[in-house]
Amino acid sequence: MNRLLRSLIPLLFSLFALIALTPPAAAGVGVWTQLGPDGGSVWALAVDPADPSVVYAGTRNGVFKSTDGGDTWTAASKGLGPRGVFVRAFVLSGNAVYAGTDDGVYKSVDGGGLWTKASAGIPPSAVSPHIRALAADPRSPNRIWASTNRGVFLTTNGGATWQGRQNGFPRAVDPRGIGVTPDGRTVYVATRTTVYKSTNQGQKWTRVDNGLDSGGFNDLFIDPANPSTVFVGGQGLWKTTNGGGKWTRVAPSVLTGGLPALAIQGQRMYVHMVLPARQEILFSEDRGATWKAATTDPSDHLILDLAAGPDAVYAGSSSDYDLAGVYRSLDHGRSWDLSIHGLISLGARGVAVDPENPDILYTGIESVGLFKSTDRGATWDQLPLDLPPFQPVRISATLVDPSDSSIVYAGTGFGPGGLFRSGDAGATWDRIEEVPLMVEALAADPRKPGAMWAAGSPGVYHSNDHGATWDRLPVPGGEDIWIRAFQVGPQNPNVVWAAGTLIEIRPGGIRVFLRLFRSANGGQTWERRDSGIAGDSVISLEVDPSNPDLLLAGTETGLYRSANAGVTWTKVPGFNAEVNELVAAPSTPTAFYANLEGFGVQRSVDGGITWTPARRGLAPVPVSTLAVDPSNPKQLYAGSETRGVFTYTEP
């Protein structure tokens, strides 16, 4: 070893020690991290027969997987299209998992780690809106059957190619549930009106409906111990013991409603029954001879699918006004609990951060309501917003009063549209009747306590006393204006901006006009500032906090930039899709974030002239809201359209 190298050894050891003691980069720096809330409608379920602790759940936004019997869930959607897909069916066969979606059939050979399209031969029209059901040939793992709204298809090579099997089906047939006998020779298909059977691999189908006297058939199961016994759910439960030669109704005095979902677990059976006044899960321990109702079940939710393992039963649920997800029973159907930890498949809008306590977050959840977290998104609780029961709602905007964080506002954009106010940090709420808006945006003046604005359709309202009283501002357009974006000048709160669409009803039909207004006196008078912007509406708007003359405006066709307070605008190159969200990053002068539809969040550090992707950890999830933590300008939050709330720390 030469003298120079020996002399460097102590220095190298010191350097290595310094590196070892250097703390790692903060979690989430330059990477979006998912926060929740948990939940979302689950349309399909499958339990791995080789490992019952592995369960797959299909949602409108892809696949979730549990490896601990439903205790926790993780997203497993890599490869399922740029925005995720609507998953309505699963089948496990051999070493592969197949998912039936609104974009055809996908296949994974690594337990959902990566999905590839496996739909060659299924015409696009046949997968709209979705693959109805999938079934595997028990003797040949590469033979998979798929029912679609245009008929039945078969692959014999693991999804590489598919062939139609329509012979014998009427043109208007609507296949639903599908099942294959253990010997692979016979296939049954339930449609909305009847049941079909094929004994020659789908070359020809015949109706087998002797005794069936109701419609609405959906789910179908073949008894693995006796392939001549088949169950089908319709208006009641029906059973044949001779391969469809004759059907009889099972427990007609008990199973009186529609049965959209069935499952079999040895001698046990499970059904979900829908009645006009209620819904319930029932179970039988003697293959349908007698039935009992579950003591606790998701009675307010529609059960979309049932799946059973040897020790647990799972129910995929949906609701238009409440949290849904996977329900699990560990006592053979007697009681059920919601099992959704990590299953995040919800649309989040209107994310807001408490300016006095950054641990407190608020967000609106699509069709469900308003949620609050007191631990930076680790857990969430639904808030009791006073809304009509059993009615979906969209929380479009939320705002925490910067001068009094106990006052919180929530604006709704459809359903029971309006503005709600809480004076106790969300514990109780009152509807502000003076503001008859479909609210799209909320804003506050941080330098004037109690001053705030609510904008939407039609127009803009203003309050100077923490929402106690309100005045409507005279925005041009009157009842015909729909304000989609609203901004308060960061340096001069008398300067306010309102943008959106002017809707005119004329004898020739409805016409829409893009409008962007600026007021220099708090909204008392307005002037147009949209010269050079093309399209029908400005959807998002942001002013540079360090330069009031620099603005960005997002439309349904791209991004526009103005360096002269909106007198003129130029289109930003490369932005040719909808820009639905814009936010300035106060920690960095001239820094902005924008969400470009189909391309994710983009970041600019030169006032919106050039942009680079800032979507690591978030793509391909579409974003509906961007917000900055007032107490930490380097911390951002995103409300996504499909996967809840994300957080991001600026690099």
C-alpha positions as CSV (number, residue, x, y, z in Angstrom):
1,M,0.0,0.0,0.0
2,N,1.6,3.3,-1.0
3,R,2.2,6.2,1.4
4,L,-0.6,8.4,-0.2
5,L,-3.3,5.7,0.2
6,R,-2.2,5.0,3.8
7,S,-2.5,8.7,4.6
8,L,-6.1,8.8,3.1
9,I,-7.4,5.9,5.2
10,P,-8.2,8.0,8.4
11,L,-9.9,10.6,6.2
12,L,-12.0,7.9,4.5
13,F,-13.1,6.3,7.8
14,S,-14.1,9.8,9.0
15,L,-16.1,10.4,5.8
16,F,-17.9,7.0,6.1
17,A,-18.8,7.7,9.7
18,L,-20.2,11.1,8.8
19,I,-22.3,9.5,6.1
20,A,-23.6,6.9,8.5
21,L,-24.6,9.5,11.0
22,T,-26.3,11.8,8.5
23,P,-30.1,11.4,8.9
24,P,-32.0,10.0,6.0
25,A,-34.1,12.3,3.8
26,A,-37.5,13.1,5.2
27,A,-40.2,10.6,4.1
28,G,-42.3,12.0,1.2
29,V,-39.7,14.5,0.0
30,G,-40.3,14.7,-3.7
31,V,-42.7,11.7,-3.5
32,W,-46.5,11.7,-3.0
33,T,-47.5,9.5,0.0
34,Q,-51.1,8.2,0.3
35,L,-52.9,9.1,3.5
36,G,-56.5,7.8,3.2
37,P,-59.3,7.7,4.2
38,D,-59.9,4.0,3.9
39,G,-62.9,2.6,2.0
40,G,-64.6,2.5,-1.4
41,S,-67.1,0.3,-3.2
42,V,-65.9,-3.2,-3.9
43,W,-67.4,-5.0,-6.9
44,A,-65.5,-8.2,-7.0
45,L,-63.8,-10.6,-4.6
46,A,-61.7,-13.7,-4.8
47,V,-60.0,-15.9,-2.3
48,D,-56.9,-17.8,-3.3
49,P,-57.7,-21.5,-2.9
50,A,-54.1,-22.3,-2.4
51,D,-53.6,-19.7,0.3
52,P,-56.9,-18.5,1.9
53,S,-55.1,-15.6,3.6
54,V,-54.8,-14.0,0.1
55,V,-57.9,-12.1,-1.0
56,Y,-58.4,-9.9,-4.0
57,A,-60.8,-7.0,-4.1
58,G,-61.9,-5.3,-7.4
59,T,-63.0,-1.6,-7.3
60,R,-63.8,1.1,-9.8
61,N,-60.2,2.1,-9.4
62,G,-58.3,-1.1,-9.8
63,V,-57.3,-4.0,-7.6
64,F,-56.5,-4.3,-3.9
65,K,-54.9,-7.3,-2.3
66,S,-54.8,-8.7,1.3
67,T,-52.2,-11.2,2.4
68,D,-53.5,-11.5,6.0
69,G,-57.1,-12.5,5.4
70,G,-58.5,-9.0,5.1
71,D,-56.8,-7.4,8.1
72,T,-54.9,-5.0,5.8
73,W,-55.0,-4.2,2.1
74,T,-52.6,-2.8,-0.4
75,A,-53.1,-1.5,-4.0
76,A,-52.2,-4.1,-6.6
77,S,-53.1,-2.2,-9.9
78,K,-49.8,-1.8,-11.7
79,G,-50.5,-2.3,-15.4
80,L,-54.2,-1.7,-15.2
81,G,-54.4,1.2,-17.6
82,P,-53.2,4.8,-17.1
83,R,-56.1,5.7,-14.7
84,G,-56.9,2.3,-13.3
85,V,-59.9,0.3,-14.4
86,F,-63.3,-0.8,-13.1
87,V,-62.9,-4.4,-12.0
88,R,-66.0,-6.5,-11.9
89,A,-64.8,-10.1,-11.8
90,F,-61.9,-12.4,-10.8
91,V,-60.9,-15.9,-11.4
92,L,-57.7,-17.7,-10.2
93,S,-56.5,-20.5,-12.4
94,G,-53.1,-22.3,-12.2
95,N,-50.5,-19.7,-11.3
96,A,-52.5,-16.8,-12.8
97,V,-55.1,-14.3,-11.6
98,Y,-57.5,-12.9,-14.2
99,A,-59.5,-9.7,-13.7
100,G,-62.5,-8.8,-15.8
101,T,-62.7,-5.0,-16.2
102,D,-64.4,-2.3,-18.3
103,D,-61.3,-2.4,-20.5
104,G,-61.3,-6.2,-21.1
105,V,-59.5,-9.0,-19.4
106,Y,-56.2,-8.5,-17.5
107,K,-53.9,-11.2,-16.3
108,S,-51.2,-11.4,-13.6
109,V,-48.8,-14.2,-13.0
110,D,-47.2,-12.7,-9.9
111,G,-50.2,-12.4,-7.6
112,G,-51.2,-8.9,-8.8
113,G,-47.8,-7.4,-8.8
114,L,-48.1,-6.6,-12.5
115,W,-51.1,-6.9,-14.8
116,T,-51.0,-7.3,-18.6
117,K,-53.8,-7.0,-21.1
118,A,-55.2,-10.4,-22.2
119,S,-58.2,-9.6,-24.4
120,A,-57.2,-10.3,-28.0
121,G,-60.3,-11.5,-29.8
122,I,-62.9,-9.8,-27.5
123,P,-64.2,-6.9,-29.6
124,P,-64.2,-3.5,-27.8
125,S,-67.9,-3.3,-27.9
126,A,-68.1,-6.5,-25.9
127,V,-66.2,-5.0,-22.9
128,S,-68.4,-1.9,-22.5
129,P,-69.3,-1.4,-19.8
130,H,-67.5,-4.4,-18.3
131,I,-66.7,-8.1,-18.3
132,R,-69.6,-9.5,-16.3
133,A,-68.0,-12.7,-14.9
134,L,-65.1,-15.1,-15.3
135,A,-64.8,-18.9,-14.8
136,A,-62.0,-21.4,-15.1
137,D,-62.0,-24.9,-16.4
138,P,-60.9,-26.9,-13.3
139,R,-59.0,-29.5,-15.5
140,S,-57.2,-27.0,-17.8
141,P,-55.9,-23.9,-16.2
142,N,-55.4,-22.1,-19.5
143,R,-59.1,-22.4,-20.4
144,I,-61.0,-19.4,-19.1
145,W,-64.6,-18.3,-19.8
146,A,-65.8,-14.7,-19.9
147,S,-69.4,-13.4,-20.0
148,T,-69.8,-9.9,-21.5
149,N,-72.8,-7.8,-22.5
150,R,-72.3,-9.2,-26.1
151,G,-72.1,-12.9,-25.3
152,V,-69.7,-15.5,-24.0
153,F,-66.0,-15.9,-24.9
154,L,-63.5,-18.6,-24.3
155,T,-59.7,-18.7,-24.3
156,T,-57.7,-21.9,-24.4
157,N,-54.3,-20.4,-24.1
158,G,-54.4,-18.3,-20.9
159,G,-55.9,-15.2,-22.4
160,A,-53.5,-14.9,-25.4
161,T,-56.5,-15.1,-27.7
162,W,-60.3,-15.4,-27.3
163,Q,-63.1,-16.9,-29.4
164,G,-66.8,-16.0,-29.3
165,R,-69.2,-18.8,-28.1
166,Q,-72.5,-17.2,-29.1
167,N,-74.2,-20.0,-31.0
168,G,-77.7,-20.5,-29.6
169,F,-77.8,-17.2,-27.8
170,P,-80.5,-14.7,-28.9
171,R,-78.9,-11.5,-30.2
172,A,-80.2,-9.5,-27.2
173,V,-79.1,-11.9,-24.6
174,D,-77.3,-10.4,-21.5
175,P,-75.0,-13.0,-19.9
176,R,-74.2,-12.6,-16.2
177,G,-73.0,-15.4,-14.0
178,I,-71.0,-18.3,-15.5
179,G,-69.9,-21.7,-14.1
180,V,-68.0,-24.8,-15.3
181,T,-68.4,-28.3,-14.0
182,P,-65.4,-30.0,-12.3
183,D,-64.9,-32.2,-15.4
184,G,-64.8,-29.1,-17.7
185,R,-67.4,-30.5,-20.0
186,T,-70.5,-28.5,-19.1
187,V,-70.9,-24.7,-18.9
188,Y,-73.9,-22.8,-17.4
189,V,-74.6,-19.2,-18.0
190,A,-77.2,-17.1,-16.2
191,T,-78.8,-14.2,-18.0
192,R,-81.2,-11.5,-16.9
193,T,-84.1,-13.7,-18.0
194,T,-83.1,-17.4,-18.0
195,V,-80.2,-20.0,-17.8
196,Y,-78.3,-21.5,-20.7
197,K,-76.2,-24.7,-20.8
198,S,-73.6,-26.1,-23.2
199,T,-72.1,-29.6,-23.2
200,N,-69.7,-29.1,-26.1
201,Q,-67.5,-26.2,-25.0
202,G,-69.9,-23.5,-26.0
203,Q,-70.3,-24.7,-29.6
204,K,-74.0,-24.7,-29.0
205,W,-76.3,-23.5,-26.1
206,T,-79.7,-24.6,-25.1
207,R,-82.1,-23.0,-22.6
208,V,-82.6,-24.9,-19.4
209,D,-85.4,-23.0,-17.6
210,N,-88.0,-25.6,-16.8
211,G,-89.5,-24.4,-13.5
212,L,-87.9,-20.9,-13.5
213,D,-90.6,-18.3,-13.2
214,S,-88.7,-15.1,-12.4
215,G,-86.1,-13.0,-13.9
216,G,-83.2,-10.9,-12.7
217,F,-80.7,-13.8,-12.6
218,N,-77.2,-12.9,-11.8
219,D,-74.9,-15.1,-9.8
220,L,-74.5,-18.8,-10.5
221,F,-72.8,-21.6,-8.6
222,I,-72.2,-25.3,-9.4
223,D,-71.9,-27.7,-6.5
224,P,-68.3,-29.0,-6.7
225,A,-69.3,-32.3,-5.0
226,N,-72.3,-32.9,-7.3
227,P,-72.0,-31.1,-10.7
228,S,-75.6,-31.8,-11.6
229,T,-76.6,-29.5,-8.8
230,V,-76.6,-25.8,-9.7
231,F,-77.8,-22.7,-7.8
232,V,-78.8,-19.5,-9.5
233,G,-79.8,-16.2,-7.8
234,G,-82.7,-14.1,-9.2
235,Q,-85.9,-13.1,-7.5
236,G,-85.2,-15.7,-4.9
237,L,-82.8,-18.7,-5.0
238,W,-83.3,-21.5,-7.5
239,K,-81.8,-25.0,-7.6
240,T,-81.6,-27.9,-10.0
241,T,-80.3,-31.3,-9.1
242,N,-80.4,-32.8,-12.6
243,G,-78.3,-30.4,-14.7
244,G,-81.1,-27.9,-15.4
245,G,-83.8,-30.4,-16.3
246,K,-86.0,-29.0,-13.6
247,W,-85.6,-26.0,-11.3
248,T,-87.2,-25.5,-7.9
249,R,-87.2,-22.5,-5.6
250,V,-85.2,-22.8,-2.4
251,A,-86.9,-21.6,0.8
252,P,-89.5,-19.4,-0.9
253,S,-91.0,-18.2,2.4
254,V,-87.6,-16.9,3.6
255,L,-85.7,-15.9,0.4
256,T,-88.3,-13.5,-0.9
257,G,-86.2,-10.8,-2.4
258,G,-83.6,-10.3,-5.1
259,L,-80.4,-12.2,-4.6
260,P,-77.5,-10.5,-6.5
261,A,-74.7,-12.4,-4.8
262,L,-74.1,-16.0,-3.6
263,A,-71.2,-18.0,-2.1
264,I,-70.7,-21.6,-1.1
265,Q,-68.4,-22.8,1.7
266,G,-68.6,-26.6,2.1
267,Q,-72.1,-27.3,3.3
268,R,-72.7,-23.6,4.1
269,M,-74.2,-21.1,1.7
270,Y,-74.4,-17.3,1.9
271,V,-76.8,-15.0,0.0
272,H,-77.4,-11.3,0.0
273,M,-81.1,-10.5,-0.2
274,V,-82.5,-7.1,-1.4
275,L,-86.0,-6.1,-0.4
276,P,-87.9,-2.9,-1.0
277,A,-87.4,-1.7,2.6
278,R,-84.2,-3.5,3.6
279,Q,-81.2,-5.6,2.7
280,E,-79.6,-8.4,4.6
281,I,-77.1,-11.2,4.5
282,L,-78.5,-14.7,5.2
283,F,-76.6,-18.0,5.7
284,S,-77.5,-21.7,5.6
285,E,-75.5,-24.5,7.3
286,D,-77.3,-27.3,5.5
287,R,-77.0,-26.3,1.8
288,G,-80.1,-24.2,1.7
289,A,-82.6,-26.3,3.7
290,T,-82.8,-23.7,6.5
291,W,-81.7,-20.1,6.7
292,K,-80.7,-17.5,9.4
293,A,-80.1,-13.8,9.1
294,A,-76.8,-12.3,10.2
295,T,-77.0,-10.6,13.6
296,T,-74.8,-7.7,12.4
297,D,-74.3,-7.0,8.7
298,P,-74.0,-4.0,6.3
299,S,-77.7,-3.6,6.1
300,D,-77.6,-0.1,4.5
301,H,-75.1,-1.3,1.8
302,L,-75.7,-3.1,-1.4
303,I,-73.6,-6.3,-1.5
304,L,-72.0,-6.7,-4.9
305,D,-70.1,-9.9,-4.4
306,L,-69.6,-12.7,-1.9
307,A,-66.5,-14.9,-1.6
308,A,-65.7,-17.6,0.9
309,G,-62.5,-19.2,2.2
310,P,-62.4,-22.1,4.6
311,D,-62.4,-19.8,7.7
312,A,-63.7,-16.5,6.5
313,V,-66.4,-15.0,4.3
314,Y,-66.1,-11.7,2.5
315,A,-68.7,-9.3,1.1
316,G,-67.9,-6.5,-1.3
317,S,-70.2,-3.6,-0.6
318,S,-71.3,-0.3,-2.2
319,S,-73.1,2.8,-1.0
320,D,-73.9,6.2,-2.5
321,Y,-73.9,8.0,0.8
322,D,-71.8,6.1,3.3
323,L,-68.4,4.4,3.6
324,A,-68.3,1.0,1.9
325,G,-65.7,-1.6,1.3
326,V,-65.1,-5.3,2.3
327,Y,-67.1,-6.8,5.1
328,R,-65.7,-9.9,6.7
329,S,-67.3,-12.6,8.8
330,L,-65.2,-15.0,10.9
331,D,-68.1,-16.8,12.5
332,H,-69.7,-18.3,9.3
333,G,-71.9,-15.4,8.5
334,R,-73.4,-14.6,11.9
335,S,-71.7,-11.2,12.3
336,W,-69.8,-8.9,9.9
337,D,-67.3,-6.2,10.4
338,L,-65.9,-3.6,7.9
339,S,-62.3,-4.7,6.9
340,I,-60.8,-1.9,4.9
341,H,-57.5,-0.8,6.4
342,G,-55.4,0.3,3.4
343,L,-58.2,-0.2,0.9
344,I,-58.3,3.4,-0.3
345,S,-60.6,3.8,-3.3
346,L,-62.4,7.1,-2.7
347,G,-62.6,10.4,-4.5
348,A,-61.3,13.3,-2.3
349,R,-61.9,17.0,-3.0
350,G,-61.5,20.2,-1.1
351,V,-58.5,19.3,1.1
352,A,-57.9,22.0,3.7
353,V,-55.2,22.3,6.5
354,D,-55.8,23.9,9.9
355,P,-53.5,27.0,9.8
356,E,-52.9,26.8,13.6
357,N,-52.4,23.0,13.8
358,P,-51.1,21.2,10.7
359,D,-52.0,17.8,12.3
360,I,-55.6,18.6,11.5
361,L,-56.8,18.0,7.9
362,Y,-60.3,18.2,6.3
363,T,-61.4,16.6,3.0
364,G,-64.6,16.0,1.2
365,I,-65.2,12.4,0.0
366,E,-67.1,11.9,-3.2
367,S,-70.8,10.9,-2.5
368,V,-70.1,10.2,1.2
369,G,-69.5,13.5,3.0
370,L,-66.8,15.4,5.0
371,F,-63.9,13.8,6.9
372,K,-61.4,15.1,9.4
373,S,-58.0,13.8,10.6
374,T,-56.2,15.0,13.7
375,D,-53.0,13.1,13.1
376,R,-52.0,14.3,9.6
377,G,-54.0,11.7,7.8
378,A,-53.1,8.6,9.7
379,T,-56.8,8.1,10.7
380,W,-60.0,9.9,9.6
381,D,-63.5,10.4,11.1
382,Q,-66.6,11.3,9.2
383,L,-68.2,14.6,10.3
384,P,-71.9,15.0,10.9
385,L,-72.7,17.4,8.1
386,D,-76.5,18.1,8.2
387,L,-77.5,16.6,4.8
388,P,-80.6,14.8,3.7
389,P,-80.4,11.1,4.5
390,F,-79.6,8.6,1.7
391,Q,-78.6,11.3,-0.7
392,P,-75.1,11.5,-2.4
393,V,-73.2,14.7,-2.0
394,R,-70.0,16.2,-3.4
395,I,-67.9,18.4,-1.1
396,S,-66.3,20.8,-3.6
397,A,-64.4,23.0,-1.3
398,T,-63.4,23.3,2.4
399,L,-61.9,26.2,4.2
400,V,-60.6,26.8,7.7
401,D,-60.9,30.4,8.9
402,P,-57.3,31.7,9.1
403,S,-58.2,33.9,12.1
404,D,-60.2,31.3,14.0
405,S,-59.5,27.7,13.2
406,S,-62.6,26.6,15.1
407,I,-64.7,28.0,12.2
408,V,-64.7,25.6,9.2
409,Y,-66.7,26.0,6.0
410,A,-67.7,23.2,3.5
411,G,-69.3,23.9,0.1
412,T,-71.2,21.3,-1.8
413,G,-71.3,21.2,-5.6
414,F,-74.2,18.9,-6.4
415,G,-77.0,17.0,-4.6
416,P,-78.0,19.3,-1.7
417,G,-75.8,22.1,-3.0
418,G,-75.0,24.9,-0.5
419,L,-72.6,26.3,2.1
420,F,-72.2,24.8,5.6
421,R,-70.5,26.4,8.6
422,S,-69.1,24.8,11.8
423,G,-68.1,26.9,14.8
424,D,-66.6,24.0,16.8
425,A,-64.0,22.5,14.4
426,G,-66.5,20.3,12.7
427,A,-68.4,18.8,15.6
428,T,-71.7,20.4,14.6
429,W,-72.8,22.2,11.4
430,D,-75.4,24.7,10.2
431,R,-76.4,25.4,6.6
432,I,-76.1,29.0,5.5
433,E,-79.4,29.7,3.9
434,E,-78.3,33.2,2.6
435,V,-75.9,31.5,0.1
436,P,-78.0,29.5,-2.3
437,L,-75.0,28.3,-4.3
438,M,-73.7,25.2,-5.9
439,V,-70.3,26.0,-4.3
440,E,-67.2,25.5,-6.3
441,A,-64.6,27.6,-4.4
442,L,-64.0,29.2,-1.0
443,A,-61.4,31.9,-0.2
444,A,-60.4,34.0,2.8
445,D,-58.5,37.2,3.4
446,P,-55.7,36.3,5.8
447,R,-55.2,39.9,6.8
448,K,-58.8,40.8,7.5
449,P,-60.2,38.5,10.2
450,G,-63.6,37.2,9.3
451,A,-63.6,38.1,5.6
452,M,-64.3,35.3,3.1
453,W,-65.9,34.5,-0.2
454,A,-68.0,31.7,-1.6
455,A,-68.2,31.2,-5.4
456,G,-70.1,28.9,-7.6
457,S,-73.4,28.8,-9.5
458,P,-74.7,31.4,-9.6
459,G,-72.1,34.0,-8.7
460,V,-70.1,35.1,-5.7
461,Y,-71.0,35.8,-2.1
462,H,-69.0,37.7,0.5
463,S,-69.0,37.9,4.3
464,N,-67.1,40.2,6.7
465,D,-68.1,38.6,10.0
466,H,-67.0,35.0,9.9
467,G,-70.0,33.9,7.9
468,A,-72.7,35.5,10.1
469,T,-74.1,37.6,7.2
470,W,-73.5,37.5,3.5
471,D,-73.8,39.9,0.5
472,R,-74.0,38.8,-3.2
473,L,-71.4,40.5,-5.3
474,P,-72.4,42.0,-8.7
475,V,-70.4,39.7,-11.0
476,P,-71.4,40.3,-14.6
477,G,-73.7,37.5,-15.9
478,G,-76.2,37.5,-13.0
479,E,-78.1,34.2,-12.7
480,D,-76.3,32.8,-15.8
481,I,-72.7,32.9,-14.4
482,W,-71.0,29.7,-13.1
483,I,-67.9,30.6,-11.2
484,R,-65.4,27.6,-11.2
485,A,-62.3,29.3,-9.8
486,F,-61.8,32.3,-7.4
487,Q,-58.7,33.9,-6.1
488,V,-57.9,36.7,-3.6
489,G,-54.8,38.9,-4.4
490,P,-52.0,37.7,-2.2
491,Q,-50.6,41.2,-1.7
492,N,-53.8,43.3,-2.0
493,P,-57.0,41.6,-0.8
494,N,-59.1,44.2,-2.6
495,V,-58.0,42.5,-5.8
496,V,-60.1,39.4,-6.5
497,W,-60.4,37.2,-9.5
498,A,-63.4,35.1,-10.6
499,A,-63.4,32.8,-13.6
500,G,-65.8,30.2,-15.1
501,T,-68.6,30.0,-17.7
502,L,-71.4,32.3,-18.8
503,I,-74.4,30.2,-19.8
504,E,-77.0,31.7,-22.2
505,I,-80.2,29.9,-23.2
506,R,-81.3,31.1,-26.7
507,P,-83.9,30.0,-29.1
508,G,-81.3,28.0,-31.0
509,G,-80.1,26.2,-27.8
510,I,-77.6,26.6,-25.0
511,R,-74.4,28.6,-25.6
512,V,-71.5,28.9,-23.2
513,F,-68.8,31.6,-23.1
514,L,-65.5,31.7,-21.2
515,R,-65.3,34.5,-18.7
516,L,-62.5,35.7,-16.4
517,F,-63.0,38.9,-14.3
518,R,-60.8,41.0,-12.1
519,S,-62.0,43.4,-9.4
520,A,-59.8,46.0,-7.7
521,N,-62.4,46.9,-5.1
522,G,-63.3,43.7,-3.4
523,G,-65.9,42.6,-6.0
524,Q,-68.0,45.7,-6.2
525,T,-67.1,46.3,-9.9
526,W,-65.5,44.0,-12.4
527,E,-63.6,44.1,-15.7
528,R,-62.9,41.2,-18.1
529,R,-59.4,39.9,-18.3
530,D,-59.6,36.9,-20.6
531,S,-58.1,38.1,-23.9
532,G,-56.2,35.3,-25.6
533,I,-57.7,32.4,-23.6
534,A,-59.6,29.9,-25.7
535,G,-62.2,27.4,-24.6
536,D,-65.5,27.3,-22.8
537,S,-64.4,27.7,-19.2
538,V,-61.5,28.6,-16.9
539,I,-61.4,25.8,-14.4
540,S,-58.5,26.8,-12.2
541,L,-56.7,30.0,-11.4
542,E,-53.6,31.0,-9.4
543,V,-51.7,34.3,-8.7
544,D,-48.0,34.3,-7.9
545,P,-47.7,35.3,-4.2
546,S,-44.5,37.3,-4.9
547,N,-45.8,39.0,-8.1
548,P,-49.5,40.0,-8.4
549,D,-49.1,40.5,-12.2
550,L,-48.2,36.9,-12.8
551,L,-51.2,34.6,-13.2
552,L,-51.9,31.1,-14.5
553,A,-55.3,29.9,-15.7
554,G,-56.2,26.3,-16.5
555,T,-59.0,25.5,-19.0
556,E,-60.4,22.3,-20.4
557,T,-57.9,22.5,-23.3
558,G,-54.7,23.7,-21.7
559,L,-52.8,26.2,-19.5
560,Y,-52.5,29.9,-20.1
561,R,-50.0,32.4,-18.6
562,S,-50.2,36.2,-18.1
563,A,-47.4,38.5,-17.0
564,N,-49.5,41.7,-17.0
565,A,-52.3,41.0,-14.5
566,G,-54.5,39.3,-17.1
567,V,-54.5,42.0,-19.7
568,T,-53.2,39.5,-22.2
569,W,-52.6,35.7,-22.1
570,T,-50.5,33.2,-23.9
571,K,-50.9,29.4,-24.1
572,V,-48.2,27.4,-22.3
573,P,-46.7,24.9,-24.8
574,G,-47.1,21.2,-24.0
575,F,-50.3,21.6,-22.0
576,N,-53.0,20.4,-24.4
577,A,-55.4,18.7,-21.9
578,E,-57.6,19.9,-19.1
579,V,-55.8,21.7,-16.2
580,N,-58.2,21.3,-13.4
581,E,-55.9,22.4,-10.5
582,L,-53.3,25.1,-9.9
583,V,-51.4,26.0,-6.7
584,A,-48.5,28.3,-6.0
585,A,-45.7,27.1,-3.8
586,P,-45.0,29.9,-1.3
587,S,-41.7,28.4,-0.3
588,T,-40.2,29.1,-3.7
589,P,-40.8,32.3,-5.6
590,T,-42.4,31.8,-9.1
591,A,-43.0,28.1,-8.3
592,F,-46.3,26.5,-9.3
593,Y,-47.9,23.0,-9.4
594,A,-50.5,22.1,-12.0
595,N,-52.5,19.0,-12.6
596,L,-52.7,18.1,-16.3
597,E,-55.4,15.6,-17.0
598,G,-53.9,12.3,-18.1
599,F,-50.3,13.4,-17.3
600,G,-50.5,14.1,-13.5
601,V,-49.0,16.8,-11.4
602,Q,-46.4,19.1,-13.0
603,R,-44.0,21.5,-11.4
604,S,-42.6,24.8,-12.6
605,V,-40.0,27.0,-10.9
606,D,-39.8,29.8,-13.5
607,G,-43.3,31.2,-13.2
608,G,-45.1,28.7,-15.4
609,I,-42.9,28.9,-18.5
610,T,-41.4,25.4,-18.3
611,W,-42.6,22.4,-16.4
612,T,-41.4,19.0,-15.3
613,P,-43.4,16.0,-13.8
614,A,-43.9,16.0,-10.1
615,R,-46.0,12.8,-9.9
616,R,-43.7,10.3,-8.3
617,G,-45.8,8.1,-6.1
618,L,-49.0,9.5,-7.5
619,A,-49.1,8.6,-11.2
620,P,-51.4,7.5,-12.7
621,V,-53.9,8.7,-10.1
622,P,-56.0,11.6,-11.4
623,V,-56.0,14.7,-9.0
624,S,-59.0,16.9,-8.2
625,T,-57.5,19.2,-5.5
626,L,-54.1,20.7,-4.6
627,A,-53.5,22.5,-1.4
628,V,-50.6,24.0,0.6
629,D,-50.1,23.7,4.3
630,P,-50.3,27.4,5.6
631,S,-47.9,26.7,8.4
632,N,-45.4,24.8,6.3
633,P,-45.3,26.1,2.7
634,K,-43.1,23.2,1.5
635,Q,-45.9,20.7,2.4
636,L,-48.6,20.0,-0.3
637,Y,-51.7,17.9,-0.3
638,A,-53.6,16.4,-3.2
639,G,-57.1,15.2,-3.2
640,S,-57.3,12.4,-5.9
641,E,-60.3,11.3,-7.8
642,T,-59.8,7.6,-7.0
643,R,-57.3,7.1,-4.1
644,G,-58.1,9.6,-1.4
645,V,-55.6,12.2,0.0
646,F,-51.9,12.3,-0.8
647,T,-49.1,14.5,0.8
648,Y,-45.9,15.7,-0.7
649,T,-42.9,17.7,0.5
650,E,-41.1,19.9,-1.9
651,P,-37.6,18.8,-2.9
